[in-house]
């Protein structure tokens, strides 16, 4: 028997529902569980590839008021992460620091920071991560609030539970990288904008503008909202033109953009705001107008002699330059790996679609299917789904733009804003199929916890789980250096297994982290024990390809395989 369909609730009704005592207890429980899970991961993850660059870049903001380091990402998350470090005892090495440099030197600064602090770096990164955990908690609470308004408090709790136990949210939410913060704050902005679309008033417009500005301070891809929001506001006015005041909607839309841009500029202390386009130094081919030659670092500006060059941009200068430098990365391209294939340049247009499918628990996909079925069969569900368009439309645009950047396919985390959209659409199934929805959530929780605390390496059971993940995706999808602390513990627990060698190419200096193993030699592999990163094993230089034909004697997490080499082995033996 099909359960009665739900009715969309009004603002007053939703506020009443989500303040029920039972909902408060359940939400508090999820907040506590999520905090504990993230706290443990923050403690057990070693510094990852990008984190070592983010932390000193955040410290530079406070010490020198300089936003130019790691400016391909806005400064909010790294600035917050640096606060506890500046308040505790630590060592500093600013040998590589250059203000407003035209090259990416943040990883050199990160290596110097880790070398200066040695094994204490583990604790320093744990402190930095701890203050970023609230970003993930915010996303979970917004899932609950929005889901409750779309269906009922059960739907809100369902969406919050999916966020709470998501292996992707757990794996990246425990880091000081900005991906989960951008997902959370983008979700917050979409929710506040959706509320304004439903009931136009000045308070909703102002709150949406603040949320927009904070989202812009996390990831540059949210700059798309500056164009999408006015377009969606126009479409909303057209659909409801008999109920809306056009002049008021225009005024509110301008207010949202004005507030959002001012919050963004405030985050940069208005450095370079209003700089004319002709006064920028650009390095990408798109903005410089010149083909970038490897080894050269000469800026240019295609707008210098154009009337467009006279336009003062309403953005901080480092924000615009950061977009340009990010474009350089995509234009130059990097080697990519997908479904067992290595490309030294170029990628696959279906990379993010297939990759996200593999990285999300099957229970979540089943629930999404139920939500879509509810939308097809129920007018009430379709009405609620339309309220999700401020989230769904930017996610679709992000997916399309990311998929078109085929010069480099490395990180599924670029499309993480699709995660809360999946949870909220799935929550629409709770009123029609409560038992099936509950089973889907239980399966999601079970599959996620089955690999914890190795959540960053999660792959669903369509490929038999994370042990086969390296056959499909690598890099931050599997092995970002987060298990180096387990490598150290393995070596300490097996002191007789010497000499030990480690095959790891990341920017984290392993010797500084107390790992007593030599880096794998360049030429011949002498007898001994080899701890080989699954990511590095697929590097296009094929230095470690010889180990693919060998059977590992042990594994560390889902990122390192342990091999025993009994006689000299040459890398050429595998070619």
Residue pairs with C-beta under 8 A, 6 or more apart in sequence:
2 432
3 431
3 432
3 433
3 434
4 431
5 378
5 380
5 381
5 431
5 432
6 151
6 152
6 380
6 381
6 431
7 380
8 150
8 380
8 383
8 384
8 387
9 17
9 149
9 152
11 149
11 195
11 198
11 199
14 148
14 149
17 23
17 148
17 152
17 153
18 144
18 145
18 148
18 149
18 153
18 156
20 153
22 153
23 148
23 153
23 156
23 157
26 157
27 141
27 144
27 157
27 160
30 140
30 144
30 157
30 160
30 161
30 164
31 137
31 140
31 141
33 164
34 136
34 137
34 140
34 163
34 164
35 133
35 137
37 164
37 165
37 170
37 452
38 133
38 136
38 170
38 173
38 174
39 130
39 133
39 174
40 453
41 170
41 171
41 174
41 453
41 455
42 125
42 126
42 129
42 130
42 133
42 174
42 175
43 126
44 453
44 485
45 125
45 129
45 174
45 175
45 456
45 482
45 485
46 122
46 125
46 481
46 482
46 483
46 484
46 485
46 508
46 513
47 114
47 121
47 122
47 125
47 481
47 484
47 508
47 513
48 175
48 177
48 476
48 480
48 481
48 482
48 508
49 476
49 480
49 481
49 506
49 507
49 508
50 177
50 476
50 480
51 110
51 125
51 175
51 176
51 177
52 107
52 110
52 111
52 113
52 114
52 507
52 508
53 70
53 106
53 107
53 109
53 110
53 507
54 70
54 73
54 77
54 78
54 81
54 106
54 110
54 176
54 177
54 178
55 78
55 81
55 82
55 85
55 110
55 113
55 124
55 125
55 128
55 176
56 69
56 97
56 106
56 109
56 110
56 112
56 113
57 69
57 70
57 75
57 78
57 106
57 109
58 75
58 77
58 78
58 79
58 80
58 81
58 82
58 128
58 176
59 82
59 85
59 86
59 92
60 66
60 69
60 97
61 67
61 75
61 78
61 79
61 82
62 79
62 82
62 83
62 86
63 86
64 99
65 269
65 271
66 99
66 100
67 75
67 268
67 269
67 271
67 316
67 318
68 99
68 100
68 101
68 318
68 321
69 97
69 105
69 106
69 109
70 78
70 104
70 106
71 318
71 319
71 321
71 322
71 325
72 104
72 220
72 322
72 323
72 325
72 326
72 329
73 178
73 218
73 219
73 220
73 322
74 178
74 216
74 217
74 218
74 219
74 220
74 264
74 267
74 319
74 322
75 217
75 267
75 268
76 178
76 181
76 214
76 217
76 218
76 267
77 132
77 135
77 176
77 177
77 178
77 181
77 218
78 176
78 178
80 131
80 132
81 128
81 129
81 131
81 132
81 176
82 128
83 131
84 127
84 128
84 130
84 131
85 124
85 127
85 128
88 124
88 127
90 117
90 120
90 124
91 113
91 116
91 117
92 113
92 116
93 112
93 113
93 115
93 116
94 109
94 112
95 112
96 105
96 108
96 109
96 112
97 105
97 109
98 105
102 281
102 283
102 297
102 299
103 297
104 325
107 507
110 507
111 507
111 508
111 509
113 121
114 121
114 508
114 509
114 512
114 513
115 509
115 512
117 124
117 512
118 512
118 513
118 514
119 512
119 513
119 514
121 512
121 513
122 485
122 513
125 176
128 176
129 174
129 175
129 176
132 173
132 175
132 176
132 181
133 173
133 174
135 173
135 180
135 181
135 184
135 185
136 163
136 169
136 173
136 180
136 181
136 184
138 184
138 185
138 188
139 163
139 169
139 180
139 183
139 184
139 187
139 188
139 420
140 160
140 163
140 164
141 160
142 184
142 187
142 188
142 191
142 420
143 156
143 159
143 160
143 162
143 163
143 187
143 420
143 423
143 424
144 156
144 157
144 159
144 160
145 156
145 191
146 156
146 159
146 187
146 191
146 194
146 424
147 155
147 156
147 157
147 158
147 159
147 160
147 423
147 424
147 427
148 155
148 156
148 157
149 156
149 387
150 384
150 387
150 388
150 424
150 427
150 428
151 384
151 427
151 428
151 430
151 431
152 430
152 431
154 430
154 431
154 434
155 427
155 428
155 430
155 431
156 427
158 367
158 423
158 426
158 427
158 430
158 437
158 441
159 420
159 423
159 424
159 426
159 427
161 441
161 444
161 445
162 364
162 367
162 422
162 423
162 426
162 441
162 444
163 169
163 419
163 420
163 423
165 444
165 445
165 448
165 449
166 360
166 361
166 364
166 419
166 444
166 448
167 359
167 361
167 447
167 448
167 451
167 452
167 455
167 456
167 458
168 359
168 360
168 412
168 413
168 416
168 419
168 455
168 458
169 180
169 183
169 419
170 448
170 452
170 455
171 455
171 456
171 457
171 458
171 482
172 179
172 180
172 413
172 416
172 456
172 476
173 180
174 455
177 413
178 218
178 219
179 219
179 413
179 414
179 416
180 416
181 218
182 215
182 218
182 219
182 221
182 222
182 416
182 417
183 416
183 417
183 419
183 420
185 211
185 214
185 215
185 217
185 218
186 215
186 218
186 219
186 222
186 391
186 394
186 417
187 391
187 417
187 420
188 211
188 214
188 215
189 208
189 211
189 212
189 214
189 215
189 222
189 225
190 390
190 391
190 394
191 211
191 390
191 391
192 204
192 207
192 208
192 210
192 211
193 208
193 211
193 212
193 229
193 232
193 256
193 390
194 387
194 388
194 389
194 390
194 391
195 204
195 207
195 208
196 204
196 205
196 208
196 252
196 256
197 232
197 233
197 236
197 387
197 390
198 387
200 244
200 245
200 248
200 249
200 252
202 252
202 255
204 252
205 252
205 253
205 255
205 256
206 255
206 256
206 259
208 256
209 255
209 256
209 257
209 258
209 259
209 260
209 263
210 259
210 260
210 263
212 222
212 225
212 229
212 256
212 257
212 259
212 260
212 263
213 259
213 260
213 261
213 262
213 263
213 264
213 266
213 267
214 263
215 222
215 225
216 222
216 223
216 225
216 260
216 261
216 263
216 264
216 267
217 263
217 264
217 267
220 319
220 322
220 323
220 326
221 398
221 401
221 414
222 394
223 323
224 394
224 397
224 398
224 401
225 260
225 394
226 257
226 260
226 261
228 393
228 394
228 397
229 253
229 256
229 257
229 390
230 253
230 257
232 389
232 390
232 393
233 249
233 252
233 253
236 244
236 249
237 244
237 246
237 249
261 314
261 315
264 315
264 316
264 319
265 273
265 314
265 315
265 316
267 316
268 316
268 318
268 319
270 316
271 316
271 317
271 318
272 316
272 317
272 318
273 314
273 315
273 316
273 317
274 312
274 313
274 314
275 312
275 313
275 317
275 320
276 309
276 310
276 311
276 312
276 313
277 301
277 303
277 308
277 309
277 310
277 311
277 312
277 313
278 301
278 303
278 304
278 306
278 309
278 310
279 301
280 287
280 301
280 303
280 317
280 320
280 321
280 324
281 299
281 300
281 301
281 321
282 288
282 299
282 300
282 301
282 302
282 321
282 324
283 292
283 297
283 299
283 324
283 325
283 328
284 292
284 324
284 325
284 327
284 328
284 331
285 291
285 292
285 331
286 327
286 331
287 301
287 302
287 303
287 324
287 327
288 299
288 300
288 301
288 302
288 324
289 300
289 301
289 302
290 300
290 302
292 328
292 331
292 332
294 332
301 309
303 309
313 320
329 408
330 405
330 407
330 408
331 407
332 407
333 345
333 346
333 347
333 407
333 408
334 345
334 407
334 408
334 410
335 342
335 343
335 344
335 345
335 539
335 540
336 342
336 343
336 346
336 347
336 348
336 351
336 408
336 409
336 410
337 343
337 473
337 474
337 475
337 538
338 347
338 348
338 351
338 354
338 355
338 409
338 472
338 473
339 354
339 471
339 472
340 471
340 472
342 538
342 540
344 540
345 407
346 406
346 407
347 405
347 406
347 407
347 408
347 409
348 406
348 409
349 403
349 404
349 406
350 403
351 403
351 406
351 409
352 399
352 402
352 403
352 409
352 412
352 414
352 415
353 399
353 403
355 412
355 472
355 473
355 477
356 412
356 415
356 418
357 365
357 460
357 462
358 459
358 460
358 462
358 463
358 469
358 472
358 473
359 412
359 458
359 459
359 460
359 473
359 477
360 419
360 422
360 460
361 443
361 444
361 447
361 448
361 458
361 460
362 443
362 447
362 460
362 461
362 462
363 439
363 440
363 441
363 442
363 443
363 444
363 445
363 446
363 447
364 422
364 423
364 426
364 440
364 444
365 460
366 440
366 443
367 426
367 429
367 437
367 440
367 441
367 444
368 422
368 425
368 426
370 426
370 429
370 432
370 433
370 436
370 437
370 440
371 381
371 425
371 426
371 427
371 428
371 429
372 425
373 429
374 381
374 428
374 429
374 431
374 432
374 433
375 381
375 382
375 385
375 425
375 428
377 432
378 432
381 428
381 432
384 428
385 425
385 428
388 421
388 424
388 425
391 417
391 420
391 421
391 424
392 421
392 425
394 417
395 415
395 417
395 418
395 421
398 414
398 415
398 417
398 418
399 415
399 418
402 414
402 415
410 475
410 476
411 475
411 476
411 477
412 473
412 476
412 477
413 476
413 477
426 437
426 440
429 436
429 437
430 437
447 460
447 461
448 455
448 458
450 465
451 457
451 458
451 465
451 466
451 558
454 466
454 483
454 557
454 558
454 559
456 476
456 478
456 480
456 482
457 466
457 469
457 478
457 479
457 557
457 558
457 559
458 466
458 469
459 465
459 466
459 468
459 469
459 472
459 473
459 478
463 469
463 471
463 472
466 478
466 558
467 558
469 477
469 478
469 558
470 478
470 479
470 534
470 535
470 537
470 538
470 558
474 534
474 535
474 538
475 535
478 534
478 535
478 558
478 559
479 533
479 534
479 535
479 536
479 558
479 559
479 560
480 506
480 535
481 504
481 506
481 508
482 559
483 556
483 557
483 558
483 559
483 560
484 504
484 508
484 510
484 513
484 515
485 513
486 556
486 557
486 560
487 502
487 510
487 515
487 517
487 531
487 556
487 560
488 513
488 514
488 515
490 531
490 554
490 556
490 562
491 497
491 500
491 515
491 516
491 517
491 531
494 529
497 529
498 528
498 529
499 518
499 526
499 528
499 529
500 516
500 517
500 518
500 528
500 529
500 530
500 531
501 517
501 518
501 519
501 520
501 521
501 525
501 528
501 529
501 530
501 531
502 510
502 515
502 517
502 518
502 519
502 520
502 530
502 531
502 532
502 533
503 519
503 520
503 530
503 531
503 532
503 533
503 536
503 537
503 543
503 544
503 547
504 510
504 519
504 531
504 533
504 536
505 533
505 535
505 536
505 539
506 533
510 517
510 519
517 531
520 530
520 532
520 543
520 544
522 543
523 570
523 571
524 568
524 569
524 570
525 546
525 565
525 568
525 569
525 570
525 571
526 565
526 568
527 565
527 566
527 567
527 568
528 564
528 565
529 562
529 563
529 564
529 565
530 547
530 562
530 563
530 564
530 565
531 556
531 560
531 561
531 562
532 544
532 547
532 560
532 561
532 562
532 563
533 559
533 560
534 558
534 559
534 560
534 561
535 559
536 544
537 544
537 545
537 547
537 548
537 561
542 571
542 574
542 575
543 571
544 571
545 571
545 574
545 575
546 569
546 570
546 571
546 573
546 574
547 561
547 563
547 574
548 574
549 574
550 563
552 561
552 562
552 563
553 562
553 563
553 564
554 561
554 562
555 561
555 562
556 562
